[in-house]
Amino acid sequence: MNNLRRVSIFYLLLPFILFCLGWLRLWFSIPIVLFSLFAIWRLFRTPRADSQPPQINYSTLLPALFISGVWLFFSGIGGYAFQNWDHNWRNAVFRDLINFDLPVYYSMPAKGPIKMLVYYVGAWLPAVWAGKFFGWQAANFTLFLWNWLGLLLIIFQLGDLFKTSAVKSALLLIFFSGMDALGVLFFSRAYPTLFPPFTHLELWNESLQYSSLTTQLFWVFNQAVPSWLCLTLIASDAENVRQDIHWLIWALCFFSAPLVAIGMFPYLLINFFKHKDWRAALKNIRLDILLTSGLILLISFFYFSANTAAQERGFQNMPLGTLLIFFLLEGGALWLLLVSKAKLRDPVWALTGVLLFALPLVKLGHGQDFAMRASIAPLFYLMMLAGKALFNQQTPRPLRLLICLTLLIGALTPLYEINRSAYRTYQYYFVLDETQRAAPSFERVTHLEPALAPEDEHPNSLTADGIPTLQFMTDELSKNFIANVRGTFFFKYLASH
């Protein structure tokens, strides 16, 4: 196991350790933390037959740092550039994690609802402690650095996977998307439009979308960065006969982004069943790693299941023509381009297409969050399949040109996202003077209107501070974050209070 993988696994594990120490009763959390650290320590020090040194080309380190840093800057993480509407909720979670004791209880009456923050909080936890000791600005700077480290770990391991430079893998990551521009051109009703060039193109099919990787970073970074890292680790180690590490990574993904983990699960099954030497597979499994994976999974499940916001489950009807258009524009066309005799025998390629076609039919909760977030896994695999074909010199030139053309059309979506942030950020720093810049309001808020046109959100301000705290929120979306935990297994037996 090379050092990049070691750092990556610890990067994913640290938030879970902090969660245990903050949310669980000490008599329960301390043994779990010690056992997990011991298991990971043993894993890291065990020599592997396929061990390789870190595959970092240091001549590309500075360009990769610069490109990923600029991308991260315009995402709005840290509050240094324009933040899209979803940051209203992310900032509120972040502030509450800093300002309240852990775990975050909004009310604990002797009788009646016990309101608790129940959400995917892992991505914030390393920065939360910086905020508790040094304040809001230090917390945001730490959050920026933490996500920057995550992106670098992803970019360099993708470069290794594609057998190309970290710079090229970073550019593919940034600009990979479905062809939303064609959806806007031919199927959009009112919003979005192709002009001005900073609308949210992915709304062409209203609320149903497969978010580009840039959109994922700019809107739901707390799920995107850790899940991308998990997917990269699994894909770059797909041939390994040892499955215990894969289940550990998947459990850590479930803790950070459970909907993405659901979309990722079938890929794990493929890796598990494709090995024919079961004796070797069972021989190499480490029980301490499996037990750590099980503990992470169970604790995460009990915590998330305390929130009943997603009780509405089932399938939704969609006209076949609408589904086909959505599938083709949101990755299906590129998936079909990658078909070959070898790919027809590749279960990963087949599964990616099946998931991209079927996920819009599944409904979980009142919105389209399941399709948008569970699709992160097959979209990321599609990106990796495209990257392998694009950077492989043996790929026929006409096919590479077609892949490039498809990717260039898709690149308009992330370009519009970046352009919106650049436009609003430039306005704030260079057009508005101090008297015109809006100051954050910390008045009590119970409801937040949904965004209609992201480019018009919170005028004269960079940061999305529409929700000072989730404590008083009562609208429908707040149920995704606040749960009545009275009577739940997590609150009765595991949670600190």
N, C-alpha and C positions, 0 to 999 in steps of 0.2 A: 504494500500500500504506500503510494507516494505521499509526500507532504501536502500536496494540494488536497488530496482526499481526506487526510487527517484533519486539516484545518477546516474543510467543508463540513465534516461530520460534527466537529466540536462547535462550529458556527450554528448548526441546526440544534444541537443539544443544549447549548447554554440558555436560550430562552425557556426551555422546559424546566431546567434546574431552577431558574429564577421563579418560574411559576410555582413549582412545588414549595419553595421556601416562602412565597408570599401568600399562597392560597390554601395550602393544606395544613392540617394540624401537625405540630412539630414531631410528635411521636411517630407520625406516619411519614412525613416528608424527609426527615433526616436519614432514615435507613434507605429510602428510595434513592435519594441523591448520592449517598455514599456507594450504594451498590451499582448505580448507573455509571458513576465515575470510575469505579474499579473495573467494570466490564469493558468500558471504552479504553481504559489504560492498558488492559491486557490485549485488547484488539490491536491497539496501536503498536505495541512492542513485539507482537508475534510476527516473525519473519514469514513472508509469503513467497512462494515459488515464482510468481509472476510479478514480484516487486520491481518497480521501476523508479528512477529518480524523477523529481519534478520536471515536467516538460514545459519550462518557461523560457521563452526566447527573450532575453533581457533587452535586446535591441528594439523590441516592440512594446516594452513595458511603459515607457513614457507616452507614446502615442495612444496606447490603450487606456492609460490613466486619464489622459486629456479627453478622449472621446467619451468614455463612460462618465467622467465627471461633468462634462457639458450636458450630456443627456440627463443625468441625475439632477443637475441644477434646474433645468427647465421642467422637470417633473413636478416641482413645487415642494418636494420633500425638504424640510428644514425651513420653509417659508421664505426662501431667497428669491423665488420667482413666482409667477402666477399659479394659483391653485384652483383646480377644477372643483365643481360642486360637491363631489364626494368627500373632499377634504373637510367640509363642514363637520361631517360625522367622525372622520379620522382624527381631526384636531380635538374634538370633544372627548373622544376616548383617551387620547394621549394626555390631555389636561387632567381628566378625572383620575387616571392612573397615578399621576404625579401628586395631585392635591388631596386625594382621599387616602386613607389607610388601605392596605391590601389585606384581603380582597376588598373590592369596592362594593360597599353596601350603600344604597341610596335611602333605605328605610328599613328599620328592624323593630317593628312594634311587637308588643307581647302577643297580640292577636292580629290577624289579617295578613295581607301580602308582605313578604319580605323581598324587597326589590334589590337585585344584585346585577352588576355588570357581567354578562355572560356573552363573550365574543372571542374572536380569534386574536388574542392580545399579544401573542408571542413576539411578533416583530418589533414591538415597542419596548419590551422589558429591559434590554440592556441600556437603552437611552433613558428609561424612566428613573433609574437610580441616579443617573447624572442630574436629572431634573430635581429629584428630591434633595440632593445635596447642594447643587450649584445654580438651580433656577431654570426658567423656561428656555432662555437662549442657549445655555449649555446643553439642555436636553435635545433641542433641535439640531445643534451642531453634531452631537453624538449620533442622532438618528441618521443624519446625512452620511457620516463616516461609516456607520454600520451597514447601510445599504450599498455604499460604494464598495466596501470590502466584498459584500455578497455578489455584486455585479462582476467584479474582477475574478472571483473564483469561478463564476459561470463562464465568463468570456475565455479565460485561458484553457479551461477544460474542454470547451467547445472547439477551440482551435486545435487541441490535441485530437479530438474526435474527428474533425474534418480534415486533419493533416494540412492545416493552413495556418496563417498568422492570426494572432489574437485580434488584430485590427480588422481583418476581414470577417471574423466571426462576430465581432462587436457590431459591425455595419449590418450584417444579416439580421442580428438580433433586433437592432433598432428599427429597421425598415421592413421587417416581415409583416405581412397583413393579407387579408382577403381583399378582393377587388371591389371595395365599397364604392369607389368612384363610379363604376358602371351601374351599381344599384341606384346611386343618386341620379345619374344621367337618364336612366330609363324607367325607374320605378318609384322614385321619391315623389311624395304628394305635395308637401309645402316646404318643410324643413327636413333635412339640410339642402343646401344648394352648393354648387361648385364655386360660386363667387358670392361673398368674399372668401378668400382661400384660408379660412381658419374656422369653418363650421365643423361640427362633430359629425363626420360623414357616416359613422356607424349607425346613426339613427334613421337610415334610409328605409329600414323595415320596421320602423317604430321601435318598440322596446326590445324586440328580439335581435340579438347581435352576437357575433363572435368577435371579441375585442382583439385588436392588434396588440402585439407585445408592448409597444409604446403606450397604447391606451391603458393596458393593464398596469404598467408602472406609474402612469400619471393619475390613475383613478383608484386602483386597489393594490398599491405597492405592498401592503402588509401580507397579502396572499401571493402576489406575483413573485417577488424575489426569492423567498424560501422555497416555493414550489418549483420554480425554474431550476434552482440548485439541486433539489431532490431528483427531478427528471434528468438533469445532466449526469448526476452521479449514477443513476440506474442505467441510462443508455450507454455511458462510457464503460460500464462494467457488465454488459449484458451477457458476455460469454463466460463469465465466472461461474464455476460450478457451485460456489458457496452462496447459498440463498439467505443465510441468516442476516447478512449485512443489508441485503435488499429489503428485507422486512423491517429492519431497524430504520432505514431511510424512509420507507413508506409510513411507518408509525410517526416519525417526526414530521412528515408532510401532513398527516392527519391532524396533528396538534396545531400546525401553523395555518393550514388551509384545507379543512375537511372536504369541501365540495371538489376541490382539485384532486384530493386523494381518491375520491370515488371514481373520477375519470381516469385516474392513474392505475387503479386496481387491476383492470384486465391485462395491462401490460406486464404486471408482476406475475399474473397467472401464466402468461405465455413464457416468460423466462423460467418459471418453475417447472412447467411440464415439458419443455423442449429438451431437457437433459435426459438422456437414456441411461446413464450410469448412476442409478439411484443409490447404489452402495457407496460410491465416492461422495455423492451429495450428502448422504446422511452422516458419513464419517467426518466430514468437514464442518458440520453444523456445531456451533458453540451454544450450549444451553444458557450461559449467562447473557449472551447477546439476544437470544430468543426471549428470555424472561424480561430483559430490559425493554424490548420491543413491545411485549404484552402489557407491561406496566404503563408505558407511555400511551398505548392505545386505549387501555381501560380507563385510565384517569381522564384522558381527553374526552372519551365517550361519555362518561358520567357527567363531566362538566358541561359539555355542549348540549347533552340531552336534558339538562335542567331548563333550557330555553325551549319553549313549545311553539315558537313563532312559525315554524315550518311544518305544522301538522297537516296542511293541505297537500296531499300527495296524489299522483295519478298521471294520466296521459291527457294531452290536449289535442284536439282535432286541428288539422291544418290541410288545406287543399294541396293535392299532390303537386300541382304546377308551382304553387308558391314555395313548397318545400324544396323542389328541385332547383328552382332559381336561387333560393337562399343557399343551398348546399354548394352549387357550382360557383357562385360568386364568393362564398366565404371559405374557400379552400378546396372544394371538390374538383374544380378545373385543374388546379396544380396537382392534386392527388392523381387524377387520371393521366396527366402528362408523365408522371413518374412510373407508370405501369411498364412492365417488361416481363419476359419469361421468368426471370429470377424473382421479380417482385410478386408475381402471381403465386409463388411458393413461399413468400415471406409473410408470416402471420401478423407482423407488426404493421406492414403496409395495409393489409386487408382490414385489420382492426381499426386503424386510423380512419379509413373511409367509412366504415360502419358507424363508428361513434359520431363522426361529423354529420352524418346523415340522420342519425336517430335521436341525438340529444335534444333537438327542438321539440320533440314529441313528449318529452318528460317534463312534468311540472312538480315543483317542490316549493311550497309557500305561495304567496300571492302574486309574485312578480316572475321575471325571467332569470333570476339569479342562478338557478341551477344550470341552465344551458350556457349562460355566460361564463360561469366559473368552472364547471366540470369540463368544458371544452378547452380549458387551458392546457390540459394534458395532451389530447390528440393534436391540437394546434402546434404545440411545442415539438411533438414527434414529427409532424409534417414539416416544420421548419428544419429539423435535423435531417430528415430524408432529402429535402431539397438541397440542403447544404452539402451533404455527401455527394449528390449528383453534380451539383454546380462546381465544386472544387476538385472533382475527380477528372483528370485529364483524359481518361478513357471514355468518358461520356461523349456520345456523338455530338459534334458541333451543332447541328440543327436543333437537337433536343436542348442543349445548353442555351441556345439563343431563345427558344420558346420559354424556357424556365425564367430566363432573365426578363423577357417581355412581361410575363405574368407577374413577376416580383416588382417590376417597375410600375406597373399599373397599381398594384397593391400598396406600393410605397407612398402613394398620395395620402393615404389615411394617416400614417405616422407623421408625414410632413405637415399636414393640416393641424395635427395635435401640437407639434413643436412650434409651428408658426403662430398658433393662438397664444401659446405661452410667451413666445418671444415678443409678439405684438403688444400684449398687455403688460409685460414686464418692462419693455422699452417705454411705453406710455407712463408707467408709474415713476420710473427713475429719471426720465429725461424730458417729459412733457409737463407733467403735473408739478406744481410747486408745493411747498410744505402746507400751505393753507388749503389746497385742494385735495390732499390725500386724506382718505377717510380713516378715522381712528376706530379700532375695534370697540364694539358695544358689548357690555357684559350685563345687560339687563336680562331678567328672567325670560326664557323662551320655552314655549310648550309645543310649538308646531313650526315646521320649516317647509315652505312651498318647494315643490320639485323644480329642478332646473328645466327651462324650455330651450334656451340658447346659451350654451356654456360661455360663449365669448362675451355675453352681456352680464355675466354673474358678478356680484359684489363690485359695482363700479367704483373706481378711484381707490381700490385696495388690492394688494397682492394676495393676502391670506384669506382663506374662507373661514371666517369666525362667526358664522350665523348661529352657532350653538355654543354658548359659553360652557355649559355643562349638560350632561344627559339627565341630570337629577329630576328636572321638572318636565321632561318631554313626555307627551301623551299621544302623539300621532302614530299612524300605522307603522312607519319605518322604524320608530324607536323600539318596537317589539323585537327587532332583530338584535338589539343590544341589551335590553333590560328584561329580566325575567323574574317572575315570582318563584323563588326557590323553596318556599316553605313546603315541607313534605317530600322534597326530592332526595334521592339517595346521596347525591353529592353534598347537599347542605347538612343532612342529618348525620353523616358518618365521616365525611372527608374534609369539609371546608373548615377553615379557621374562623372562629367568631366568638 
